[in-house]
């Protein structure tokens, strides 16, 4: 099985604050499968560490008010190009992320509040017909 995984879940330090979202359940689940790790935000040229990003009125903005819509959209486009070259059976993505959130994303106020919705990468994968799971839903 080919499983696409948000790189931060595997321990790659690509999270906005320079850290990761290591998830042992995800690692146990993907063991023995062909794993494709990806971070659309890094692909789009956003550095690490970087200011946190949320969707504000339909535009990706940093906490400091910088428009990074082009970078995020470019990263998702590049990620989807990589995805289309693979035969992805399942994607496991980081919860709440503005790019990878599956069930919820932050509301754009940078206060930690959540709304129902999906990040741009998650939406793109779903539109492509790839099954997507939230990392928090993975239990082994």
C-alpha positions, -999 to +999 in steps of 0.1 A: +000+000+000+012+035-009+005+059+020+010+096+018+018+112+052+023+147+064+060+148+070+057+164+104+039+133+117+070+112+110+092+134+131+105+157+103+110+192+117+089+211+092+063+226+115+059+264+116+078+266+149+107+244+137+094+213+155+073+184+144+041+166+152+055+131+157+027+106+160+036+071+172+002+057+162+007+069+126+042+054+125+029+021+138+001+022+112+024+029+082+050+004+092+057-020+063+040+002+037+055+024+010+054+059+026+056+092+008+063+120+032+053+155+021+050+191+035+032+214+011+042+245+031+079+237+027+074+228-010+059+263-015+089+280-001+078+288+034+108+284+056+112+265+089+107+280+113+081+304+100+052+325+112+021+305+118-004+306+089-042+305+089-069+311+063-082+346+068-112+357+046-102+331+020-065+341+019-035+324+036-020+349+060+007+348+087+000+358+122+019+390+114-004+399+085+018+388+056-001+373+026+015+339+018-014+327-004+009+323-034+034+302-014+008+279+001-011+275-032+022+268-050+032+242-024-001+224-027+002+225-065+037+210-063+025+184-038-003+174-060+021+170-090+041+145-068+009+127-057-003+122-093+030+104-101+023+079-073-005+054-068-016+067-034-040+044-016-044+066+015-033+099+029-028+106+066-026+143+073-019+166+103-049+178+122-061+214+121-034+226+096-045+252+071-031+230+044-035+195+058-065+197+082-090+170+074-119+176+098-112+210+112-089+240+106-081+271+127-106+299+122-082+327+110-081+346+143-049+331+155-066+324+189-066+286+186-103+285+178-114+257+153-140+255+126-153+226+106-134+224+073-105+212+054-071+225+044-063+232+008-041+201+004-067+178+021-094+192-002-072+187-033-065+151-023-102+144-017-111+160-051-085+137-067-104+107-051-077+098-026-090+086+008-078+110+035-077+104+073-069+128+101-039+118+121-059+119+153-082+092+139-054+067+135-055+041+163-035+008+162 
